[in-house]
Each structure stands twice: as C-alpha cells, then as structure tokens.
Amino acid sequence: MADFVTNIYSPSWWIGVVLVSFLINLASAYAKPSLDRLWARYSARRHSQLERNREKLDRQVADIMSMPDGIVLLSIDELRAVLGAVLCFSVCSVLILSLFFLTGSLRFLIFTALFVFLFAALVLMHVATKKGELLQLAKKKHSDRKI
C-alpha cells in the first residue's frame, strides 16, 4: 500500500495510467462495432436492439436534415461538448499538479474534485462522439442529396 501511495504522487505513474487507458479506449472503439455485429448474429434480442438504434439514428438524421441550419447547429453542439471536455481535462491537470504541493485533508478534496471533473470530461467526450457520428451521417446524406 505504501508503494501505491508513493506511486500516485509520481508524474510517470500518471502518464503511464493515462497512456494505458488511452490505448484501451482506442482498442475498444475499434473492436466494439465488430463485436456488436458478431454478437447480433447469435442474439436475436441484440439484433433487434441494434435495429432500433439504427432507426433512431435515421430519425435523428432526418430531423437534422429537415432544419435549414441543422448541420451547422449540430456542429456547434459537437464543438461545445468537445470544448467542455477539454476544459474539464485542463482542470484535472491543474488538480493533479496541485496534489504535489498540498498536504493533509486538502488532498482528499482535490482527489474528489479530480474524479468529478474527470467523470464530467468523459461524459462530455461521449456526447461529442455521438454528435460527431450523427454529424458525419448528416453530412453524407446532405452530399448525397445534392448529387
């Protein structure tokens, strides 16, 4: 336990944790669609859920395309979510740096705030990813409509 406490104050430990988590997140992003399709072959319930999700996405794209500035508004929403996530990650980095200079009960408050901002950043990145996927579909449909 003492090793863990000393490691948590080491910048190399934090960089390693962030690097490993980024690689895991990247691998899961590429593996998930393939695993979903594979699992859908074996599970009728999962297949119907994927169909409902696809129909929901098509309805959202149709709603966006029905507005005159729908693509622009969606782009602004995506940008707002990304900027919010970047702000939360920036606050997290400042909180991590402040851990080196604070002692006592303030560290507990900093850890709590760190996890809250980290959670908020991850939620905002998830929202931005979903909006980005929707934006790509809307742009593709918009370019297909022009042709």
Helices and strands as residue ranges (DSSP letters): H 2-8, H 11-42, H 44-66, H 70-99, H 105-146
